[in-house]
Amino acid sequence: MKHDLNRARKCVEMLDRRRLERALLGSGDGFQQVLFLLPLLFQLNHPSLPGYVVKAPCGVAHFSLSDYQQRFLKGEYPAHYDAFKRQFYTAKPPILGLYVMGSFGSISQTSSSDMDTWICCREDLNDTQRDLLTQKARQIEEWALQFDVEIHFYLVDQQRFRNDRYADPITNENSGSAQYMLLLDEFYRSAVRLAGNPLLWLHFWVEKETDYESEVQKALENGEINPQDWVDFGGLGQFSANEYFGASLWQLYKGIDSPYKSVLKILLLEAYSKEYPNTRLIACQFKEDLFAGNTTPSHHFDPYIAMLAKVTDYLTELAEFKRLDFVRCCFYVKATEDLALCQIHNWRTNYLQILAQEWGWSDDTIRELNRRPFWKIKRVKESHENLVKFLMLSYHNLVNFARKHKIHSRVAPQDINILTRKLYTAFEALPGKVILLNTQISRDLSERHISFLEVRGNKHFKDGWYLINQPPSAMMFSENRVIEYSESLNKLVAWAYFNRLLTAETELYLFSQTVSIETLRNFVADLRLSFSRAITAADSGALATPCEIRNIVIAVNLTVDPTAHLTELKAQLSASDLFSFGPLEQNLVGSIDFTYRNIWNEIRTLHFEGPHAILMALKVLSNKIYRGAGSPRSVQVFCYSQHYRRALRSLVSALVNRCISIQLGDSQACHTPRLRVAGKNWQFFFEDRGISLQEVDSDAQNAADFDDVLQSPVEEKDELPAPDRRYPPEIDHFASEGFLQFFFEDNKDDSFNVYLLNEANHLEIYRHCDGSKDQKVREINRLYQASCLEGGENPYHIESRNFNYPQFYQIQRCPQGRVQILPFKYQRKAV
C-alpha cells in the first residue's frame, strides 16, 4: 500500500467522529459540556474561565471555535466575548494537540470511566511554563469533577517521549517507567483527537514498522510533509520484549482498582509474548485495516473488542477454556457496569447480547453477571479469588517468558519499589494479614446476621474460629456454610469489619466456651470506634518509606482470661501483682491481640497467649518501632477480663506506651529494666532493632518494681560504640519481611559497599565493590529473573517470590555525620 495523506486524513477523521458519537451515546449533559469545552479552556486563560492560572501558557494549534463553544461564551460571558476573540488565534501555540485515549468511545466506556487525556506541548517550553500548564490542567480536572467527570491529564512532548524521557514518577495513574512502547501501542489504537494537530503515525503508511523513522525522514526531506502540521511520537519499531515485565507489574497494580479491565490487558501482554519476536500489535492491525479501506472489520476499530479477539485466539490455541470463559465474564462485567444500576440499553448492550449468544451463555449466567454490583460475600470471595488467581497466573507466565529469553526489566528501581510494595500490600497473603476483598466487585457486602464459632478438639474441623453469615436458627455447621476461617478471633472479626460485612446493624451470635457474647460485642464496638474503613490508598510517598504502624488496637484477655477463674480477689494490689498474682504467681494477662493499620494501609493482626503473652507482645511490637520513625497516630488498649479490668488496661497501656517511647527515642531507660512475670524475672534490653529479653535470677527480691521500669528516665545503654558498627544502623529502619533490599554506600576510593537485607531481615555485606552501580542493579535483576532456572549462578542466594522484586537504595552521608537513605536512581541513557 502507498500512503496518501489526504485519504488517510479522511479515514482517521471518520474514525474519530465514530468514536466521539459512541462516547456521547447515553452520556449526560455534564459529560458533553466538559468534552466540548476542553479545547476552549486550553485555548484561553482568563480569570472568568475554569482552569485559570496566572501566566499559564495557553493556545492550541489550529484552534477553531465550534458552534457549541461560541454559544457557551456568548451565553455565559457576553461582556468578555470580544476579549476572548483576540486569543482565538495564537502565532506559536504552546499546545500542539489534545488527545483522549483508553476506553473513550469503546464498548467498555461507562458512566464511571475516566478520560485519560494527553496534552502534547512544544518541546521548547521551559520548566516554569510546564509547571504552570500542569497547574492549569489540574484546575480543569477539579472543574470537571463538578460534573462527575473524572479526567487525568498527561503533559508530554514529542522529543522527550521519543528519547524515552517521558516518564514522571509513578503514581496511581502514571505508569512511570513501567512501559513505553506498549503505552504507545495503546495510545495509537485508542486515541481520539479533540483539538490540535493530527497524529502522523496514524496517517503515514510503511510496509515495515522498523522503517518508519527513515521513511518519515525521507518524506520530510522531499517536502511531502510539514512537521509543523503534525504530532509524531514515533513508530512502534523499537518495541522490545524488555517491557513485558514492567507492563505486567503495572497491570497488576491497576488490577487493584480496576480488576476486570486489568485481567484483559495482562492477558493481551501474554498473547503478545506468544508472538514474540514477531508481535502483531493491535495499533498496527487497526492502521492496516484503515488504509486498506476495511470500514467494517470484526473488531470495529474498538480497542477492547480487538483485545478480546486476540486473547480469545491465544487461549483457544492453548485450549485454556476456563481462563477464556473467565476473561469473557470480566469483559462482560466491565462493559455492563451501568446496566445493573439503570438498565441502559444501547449499542454496547446490544453487541454484548450478540457475543453472549455466540459464547453459548444461558439466561441464568447473564442474569447472574448483571447482578454483580449486588453480589454478596460468597460470590464476591469466589470472584476475588479468581481475579487474583488469573492475574497472578498471567504475571508468572510473563516472568517465565522473560527468564526464557533472558530479558532484563527496563523499569527503574525507584518505580519497582513503588509497584512491588503496592502489589505486596494487595496480593501477598501472610499470617495475620487481613486480605481485603476488591471493593469494585460489589456495592454492599453487609450482613444482617453473623455467627462466630470456636472449634476445639473436633476431628472434622481444625481448631480455630469460623464465620457463618446465618443466625443460629437457620444454621447447620458444615464446611459449605463457612464463609471464613481464622486461627484467632481478632483476625476473623477484623476481616469481617474491614471487608464491610460487619456493620452497626449486624446481629452477632457466638458459640464459644471461652468468650462471652458481651465480650465479643464490646470488642467489635471498640474496633469500629478505633478504625475508619474509609481511607485513601497509600500514595507513592508512603510506599517509598519504611513501613510504620499508623493505628493500633491492643486487646487484653479477649480470648483467654485468667481472672475468670479467681476465687479470691485482693482489695489492694501492686502493679507487679498483676503479672505474678497470688501464691502461684499467675500472670493475669492470658492473651493479647494486636490489630493495626500501617502506612501502606495493610491491616495486620497478631495473637499471643500463655503466661508470657505480655513479654512476647512487647518484643514483637518493639521490633516494628524504630528510632526516627513517626509515632503511631493512636495506640489504644482495651481489656475484656472479668476482674481487674481497669487495672490491667491501665498497666498494659502504660507499659506499651513506655516501650514505644523508648524505641522512638522520645525517652530513655535508666538501667536495664526488669519485670517479674509468672514467677520469673525478665531483663529488658532496648536495642536498635527492638527489645530483647533474658531470664535472670528467679529471686523475687532481685526484680525491679514495675513502677521503677516505667518511671526511670536516664541514659539509654548503647551496646556497641558507633565506630565499631559493621553497617549503618539506619538500614534497620527499612527492614520489611518479604522484601529483598540492597543498600549502596560510596567509599572514598570510588568503590562502594553493598548491604543486602534479605526477606528474613538477615544482613549480608559486600565491601569495596568495583564497577558501575547501574550495572550491579542490572546484574541483580538478571539473577532474580534467573533464580528459578537450574544451574544459574546466584551468589546472593536470591529466592524467587511472587512479585517482591529487589529494592535498591543509596546511602548518603550528610553534614554533621547524619545518614540519609534514599531510593536509588537508575541512570538510564537516552535512546
N, C-alpha and C positions, 0 to 999 in steps of 0.2 A: 504493500500500500504506500502511496505517496502522500505526503502531508499537504493539506490545503487549509491554510489558517482561517480563511473566510468561512469555509464549510464547517471546520471544527468549531468556530465561534458559535455558529447557529446550533450545532448539536449540543454543545455544552450549555448554551443559554436555554435551550429547550429542556434539558435535564434539570437545570436549576429551577425553572418555572414549575416543573412537575413536582420537585421535592418541596418547593415552597407551598404549592397548593395542598400537598399531603400534610405538611406541617400545620397548616391553618385549619384543616378539616376538623371540626369538633372543638376547636380551641375557643377560649373566651375572649372578650373584648380587651381585657388586660394584657393577655399574651400578644394579641395583634398590635396593640398600641406600642408595647415595648419593642417588638420586632421591627415595626415600620419606622420607629423614631431613632433606633440605634445609630444609623449613619448620620443623621442630623445632629445628634448630640456629640459626635466626634468631629463633625464639620465645624460646629460653633462652640465657643467658650464664653458664655455670658452669665453674669450673676443671676439673671432671671431664670436660666435654664438648669435642669438637672445636670449634675456632673461638672459644675463649675469649680475650677481650681485656678487660683491666681497665677498668671503667666504660663499655664499649661499649654503645650503645643496643641494645635487643632488644625483640621483641614484634611480631607480625604481626596486622593487622586481622582480626577474626572468626576467629581461630585455633581449631581444634578438633582434639583429639588423635585420630589414626587408630588402628585396631587394631594396625597394624604398629608404629607409634611407641610405643604403650603396651607391647607385648610387648618391644620393644627396651629401653625404660627399666627395666622390671621385671626383665628378664633380666640386663642389664649393670650397672645401678646401683640395686639394690633398696634400699640404705641411704639413697639420696638422693631416692627417688621422692616422698616427702611434700613435700620442699623444692621439687621441680620443680613439683608440682601448684599451688603458690602463684603460680607465674609463668605458668600457662596462660592466665590472663585478665588483660589489661592495659587500664587505663582509656583511655589515649590512646597507642595503639601507634605507634612511630616509623616502622614499615614498613607501607605501605598495600597492597602486593601483590608477589608474586613470579611472574614470567612467563618461561618458556623459549621461545626463538624460533629461527628458522633452519631447519635440516634435521631438527630433532627431530620424530620421528613421521612423517617423509615417506619417499618412496621412495629418497631419496638418503642417508638415515641409515645409517651403517656403524659397525663397532666402533671406527673411528678418529675418528668425528665428535666434535667438541667440543660443549659445551652453552653457548650464549650466553644468559645469564640477566639480566633487568632486575630490579633492586631499586628499586621505587618508594617513596621515602621522603617523609615530610611536609616541606613547604616551609619550615617554621619551625625546622628543625634548624640549629644554628649550625655554623660551620666545624669546630670541635673535634669535635662529635658526628659530623659527616660523615666526618672523618678516622678516628675510632675505628671507625665502621661499615665503612669501606673496609678498615681493617686486619683486622676480623673476617672480611670476605668473602675477603681474601687467605689468611687462616688456613684457611678452609674449602676454598679452591681447593687448597691444599697437602695437606690431609687427603684430598680426593677422588683426588689423584694416586696415593695408596697402593692404590687400587682400579683403577688405569689408566683413570680417568675425568677428562677434561680439561674444566674449567668456566672460563668467563670471566664475571665479574660486572660489571655496569654500574650505577652508582648514579645514578638520575635522579629528578627530581621534576616534577610536572605543570606548575607555573608556570614554572620555568626552561626547560623544554622548549618550552612554548608561546611563550615570549618569545625563542626562538632563542638561548638562552644555555646550551644543554645540553652543548656540546662541550668536552671536555677536550682537551689537546694530543694530536696524532695519534700513534698507536702502531701496533704490528703488528696489534692487534685493534680499535683505536678509530679510526673514520673521521674524527674531529675535525670540522672544518667542511666536509668534502668533500661531505656530503649531509645532508639534513634531512627533507623530505617523502618522498623516496624511501626513506629509512630507516624512516620511519613506515609507509609502504605495506608494506614487508617485514615490519615488526613486526605490523601488524594482520592480514596474510594468513597468518601462521605462528604467532602467539603461543598458548601453552597456559598457562592459569593453574594454578600449583602451590598457591598459597595467597593469601589476602587478598581484596580487593575485585575484582569483575569490571570489565572494560573497558567504559565507557559507549558508546564509538563502535560496538562490535560489536553492541550491543543497541538502539541508537536509530536509527530509520529516518527518513531525509529524502529527498524526491524529488530535490533538487539538493544536491550536496555543498557548494556555496558558501553554502547556507542553514543549514548545520549549527550554527554558533555561535549564530545568532539563534534557531533553533528550540530549542536546549538552554536558552537564557536564558528563553524563554517557559515551558518546562516547569518550570524552577526557580521562576519567579515564581508559577506556578499550583500549586506543591506536588506536581507529578506525580513528581518525582524528588528524592531527598535526596542532596546532594553528598557526604555522609559515607559513603554506601553504594557509591560508585563511584570508579574511577580514570579520568581523562579527559585524554589527551594532545592532544586537539583533533581537528578534522576534517582532511580532505585537500583542502579547497577552496583552500588557499593554495598548492597545488602550482605551481611555477614552472619554466619551461624553463631558468632560470639554473643549475639544479642538474646539468644533464646533463654539463657538462664535468668538474666536480669528481667526480661519481659515476663517470664513465668512468675518470678517473685512479685512483680508489680501486679499481675492479675490475681495472685493470692491475696495481696494487700487490698486490692479493690474488692475482692470477694467478701471481705469482712462486712462491707456496707452494701454491696450490690452483688449478691451471690449468684443470682440466676443469670445475669449478664456475663459474669466472670467465668462461669463454667463453660459457656460457649466460646469465649475468647481464648481461654487457655487450651481448649481442645483445638482451636484453629492453629495455635502455635504447634501443637502436636502434629496436625495434618501438614503444616508447612515443613516441619522437620523430617517427616516421612519422605518428602520430595527432594530433600537436600542431596546434592548441591544444585539441583535444577528446580528450585522452588518457584512455583507459579503463584505470584501474589495476586490477590483479588483486584487491586487497583489496576494492574496490568491487563487483567481479563476485561474489566469494565472499559478501559481505554480501547482495547482491540475491538470489542463489540460496538462501541460508539463510532469508531472510524469505519467499521465495516457496514454501517447503516442498519445494524440489527436493533431496531427500536423496541422489539418485544422479546428480549431474551428471557430465559426461565427465571433468572434472578431479578428481573425487573429493575435493574440498577439499584437494588436495595441492598445495602451492605450487610444487613443482618440475615436477609434471606440467602444471600450469597455465602455468608459464613456457615449457615446451617447446611446448605447444599454440599459445601466442601467437607465439613465434618461428617455428614451422612455418608459420603463416598468413602472417607477414610475408615470409619468404624465398620461399615458394611464389608469392606475388603478384609478387615481383621476378624469379621464375624463376632464383633463385640456388641451384641444386640441389647444387652441390659444397659450398657452405657448409652447406646443410641436412644433407647426409649427414655432414659433419664434426661438426656440433653434436650429431647423433644419436649418433655414436660417443662423443663426450665425455660425453653424458648416460648412455649405457650403461656406460662405464668407471667413472664416478663412482658409479653406483648398484650396481655389482657388485664393488666393491673387495674385499669379503670372499670372493667366490666362488672366485677363483683360489687362495686360501690355504687355505680349509677346506671348500669345496664345500657351502656353506649353501644350502638350498632353502626358500624361504618365499614369502609373498605378493609380495614385491618381485621375486624372480627369476621367479616365475610370470607376473607382469604384464609384465615385460620380454620374456619369450618371446613373449607375445601381440603386443607392439609390434614385435619383430623380424620376425615373420611379416607384419605389416601393411606394414612397410618393404621387404619382399622380400629380406631378407638371407639369404645362403646359410649352410649349416652351417660352411663354412670361415671365413667372416667372423666368425661368433660364436666359433668356437674360437680364432681369432687374437686377438680382443679379450679373451677370457677369460684368455689367457696374458700379458696386458700386464705384470704385475709381473716377468715373466721375459724380457721382450724384451731383445735385445742391441743393439749400438751402431747398426747401420744403421737398424733400425726406430725406435729411440729418437730418433736425429737427425731422421728424417723427421717423427715426431710432434712433436718440439720445434719444428722449423721451421714446421710447420703451426700449432701453437699460437701462436707469435709472430706469424706472418703474419695469422691471423684475428683475434687480439686487436688488433693494430695497425690492421687494416682497419676494425674496428668503431670504434676510437678516432678514426681520421681521419674516418669518416662523421659521428661525433658532433661533432667540431670543425667540420667544414664546415656542419653543421646550425646550430651556434652562430654561425658567421660569417654565414650566410644570414639569420638572424633578428636579427643584431646584439645577441646576448645576451652580457652580461659575466659572468665567473665570480664566484660568491659565495664561493669558497674564500679563506680568509685567507692572506695572503702567507707567514706563518710555516709554514702547513701545505703550501702549494705548494712551498716549499723542500724539505721532507722528502719529499713524494711524488715530485717530479720527480727528485731526486737518487737515490732508491731505484730508480726506473724506469730512469734513466740507467745505473746500475751493472748492471742486469739485462738490458736490451734494446739499449742503444746499442753498435753494432759499430764499433770504432775500430782503426786499425793498431796491432798489438802487443798488443791486449787479448785475453785468453783468454775465449772465450764458454763459460760454464758451463751444461751441459745441466740441464734441470729434474730434480731428484732424485726428484720424485714419480712419474715415469713408470715407472721400473724399479728393482728392488731391487739388481741386481747387473750391472754393466757390465764386470767384469773379463774380460780376455782371456788365454788361455793362451799365445798367440804374437802378437808384434808385430814387423813388419819396417819399418824406416825406409830409404827410398830417396832418394838425392840424384840429381837430374837436372840436367845442364848441356849446353846446345847441342843439345837434341833438338827436331826440327821439329814433333813431335806433342805434346810436353808442355812447358809453360813451366818455366823454371829454378826450382829450389827443392827442397823436401823433401816426401815423400809418406809417408803411414802406411797400412799394409795389415795387417789382422788375420789373417794367414796365415803359416805357415812357408814357407821357400823351396821345399820340395818340392811344396807344393800351390799355389804362387803363379804366376800368369801376369800380367804387368804390363799392365793395361788400365784404362781410365777407370772402368768399373763395379766394379773391385776396390778402388779407392781409397776409404779412409774419411775422410781429412782431408788437407789440403794447407796448407803454410805456406812463406813465403819463407825463414824461419830455422829452424834445428834446435831452438833453445831454446824457441821458441813451440810447436812441434809436440810436443816432449816434455812441456812444461808442460800443454798441452791434454790429452794422454793421462793424465798423472798426476792432475791436479785433477778430471778427469771420471771417475776411478776405473777406467779401462781398464788402466792400468799399475800392477801391484802387485808385491810382493816375489816372487811365484810366477811372474810373466810371463817367458817365454823371449824374449830380444831377438835380433834379427837386423839386420844392417846391410849396405847396398850403397852404398859411397861411395869416392871416390878421395882424399878429404882427411881423413876422420875414421876412426879405428880403432874396432873393437868394444869394446876395452878402455876407450878414452876415453868412449864412449857409456855403458857400464855404470857407470863412475866418476861421470859427470855425473848419471845417474839416481839413484845411491845418495846423492850429495850433496844432490840436490833433495829426496829423500824424507826425509832426516835433518834438513833445514833447515826444511821446511814441514809443518805438520799439515793434513790435509784436513778434520778435524772442527773446525769453527769455528761460533760463534754468529753470527746475522745482525747486521749493523750496526744499532745502535739509533738512536733519533731524535737523541740527543745527539751521536753521531759524525757523523750525516748533516747536522747543523746547523753543523758546523765545517769549516774548510778541509781539503782532502784532504792528508793526510800519509802518507809512507811508513812502514809498520809493520815489515816484514821485507824484506830484500833479499839475494839471492844474486848475486854477480858472478863470471862465468866468463871466465877469461883464456885465450885461444888454444884455444877449444873447436873452432872450425871452420877457422881459419887460424893455422898455427903456423910462423912464420919460422925457429924454431930447428931444425926438422926437416931443413933443407937446409944447415945449417952444417957445413963440413968441418974447420974449425979452432976449437977451443974454448980459451978463456982459463982458466988456473988461478986467476988473480986478476983481478977487475974491479971498477970503482967503480959506484955506483948509476947515474950518468949514462950509463955504457956500455950499459946495457940498453935505453935509448931511442935511442941512436945508436951502434950496435955496429960495430966494425971500420973498415977504411979507407973502406968505402962508407956508413958511418954509418946502418946499417939499424936500424929500430925492431923490437925482438924481441917487441913486443906487436902481433900481427897482427889479432886480433879480441877484442872484449869484448862479453859478453852480460849483460844485466840480466834477472832475474826477480824481481818484487817484489809484495807484497800491501800495499794501502793501507788506511787506517782505514775506508773504505767497503766493504772486503772485495772489491774488484776485484783480479784478477790481471792484471798488465801485464808485458810483455816489451819489451826494446829490443835491437837488434843494431847494432854498429859494427864496421867492418873497414877495413883500409888502414893506411898509415903514420901517420896522425893519429888512429887509433881511440881512443887513450887521452885525447887532448885533447877530442874530441867527447863521449866518455863523461863526463868530469869536468864539462864545460859543461852537458850535459843534466841530469846528476844534481844539480848545484848549483841549477839552475832549479826543482827540485822540493823544495828545502830552503829554509825561510825563517826569519828571525830570530824567536825566541819560540816556535817550534814545539817539540813534543816530539821528543826524539832517537829515531831508529829503534830498535826493541827489539833487533834483531840486524842486523849488517852482516857478511856472510860472503863472503870472497874465496877462490875455488878456481882453481888453474892446471892446465892439461892439456897443457903444452908438453913436447916430448921432452927438451929440455935447459934448464938453469937454472930448473927448475920452482919450487923453493923460493924462490930469489932473486926471481923475478918476482912470485910470490904475495905475498911479504913487502913488496916495493916498492910494488906497486899497492895493497895493503891500507893501508899507511902513508899513501900519498898520498890515497886516498879518505877515510880517517878524518880526516886533517888538514883537507881541504876541507870536510867536513861540520861539523867542529868550528868552523871559522872562520865558515861560513854561519849556524850556530845562534847564534853569539855567545859560544860557550864559550871560544874563544881568539882571538887576533888575529894578523894578519900584520904583520911589521915594515915592510919596504919592499915595493915592488911586485915579487913573486917572478917569477923566470924559470925556464924549463925548456928544455933542448935536446932536441928530438925530431926524429928522421930528418934530422939535419944542419941544422936551423933552430932559432933561438932564439925562444921564445914568452914573452910577458909576460902575467901573470895579474892581472886586476883583480877584486877581490872587492867586489861591489855588492849592493844590497838584493835585486835580483831574480836573483842568481846570478853566475856567473863570465863575464866577457867576456875574449876572447883577442886579442892583437895580435902579429903577427910583427915582430921588431925586427932590429937589425943582425946579420947572419949570422956575424960574427966570433966564433968559439967562445970566445975569451977573455973576451968580454963577458957570457957566460951565467953566471948564478948556479949554484953547485953544487947538485945536487938535495938533498943533506943540509941545506944552508942554508935551502932552501924549507920543509923540514919542521920545522926547529928554530928558527925565528925568531919569538919571541913578543912583538912590541911593538904599538904603537897602530895600529889599522886606519884607513886613509885614508877620509875622507868627502868625496866629490867636490862635494857641494852643501851649503852651510850650511843648517841646519834652517829658518831664517826664509824662505829663498828657495825652498823646496819648493812646487810648484804644487798638490800634493794630499797628503793624509795617507798616509804610506808604509805604514801598516798595511793599506791596501787591497790591497797587493801580496800579502799572505798569503792572500787569498781567491781569487786568480787560479786558475781551473779551465777548461781548454779545453772548449768546447762549451756554456758557460753564459753567459747574458746577465744581468749583475748591476748593480743600482742601489744607490748608497750615498747616503743623505740626511745632510746636515750642516747644523745650525741656525746661523743668524747672529744677531747681537745685535739687528738691526732687524726681527725677525720673518720675514725671508725665509729661504730655505735654498738650499744648493748641492746639485746632483745630479752625482755622479761615475758615469759609465757605463763598465763594463768589459765589452767585447763578447766574443763567442765565440772570437775570436782573441787575447784578452787585450790589445786596444788600448784605451786610455783616452780618453774624451771628458769634458769638464767643462762644466756649465751652472750659472753662478753667479747668485745673488740671484733665485731663482725666487719668485714670489708665489703666494698661494692656499693650498689645503689639500693636504698630502701624501697624504691618503687619496684625494682627487680625482685627484692625479697618478698614484697607483697604478692607479685605475680607467681613467684615460686610456691609460696604458702597456699595460694588459691588453687594452683595446679595440683599440689599434693592433696588438698582437701577433696578435689573432684576425683582424684585417682584413688582415694582411700579405700574404696570397696574392691578395687581390682587386685587380684592376687599377684604377689611378687613385686609390687610397686615400692620404690624407695619411699620411706616415710620417717625421716629422722625425728620429727616432732611427735610421733605417735598420735597422729590426728585420728579421731574417730568420726565416721560419717554419721551425721544426725539428719533429722528431717529438713530443717532449714536454718540451723544455727550456724550460719556462715561465719568464718572468723571475723573478729572485730579488731580494728587497728587504732592505736593511739600514739600520740607524740608527747614525750615528757619534756617540758620546758623549765629551765631554771630561770627564775625571775630575780630581780633585785632583792636585797635583804635575805637571800637564801630561800625564798619561798619557791615551792614547786607547783607547777600547774600542769594538768593533764588534759589535752585537747584531742578531738577526733583527728586522726591522721589524714592529711590532704594529699591525695594521689595526684601527681602532676602528669596528666595525660597530655601528650603532644597534640597540637592541632593537626588535623588531616590535611 
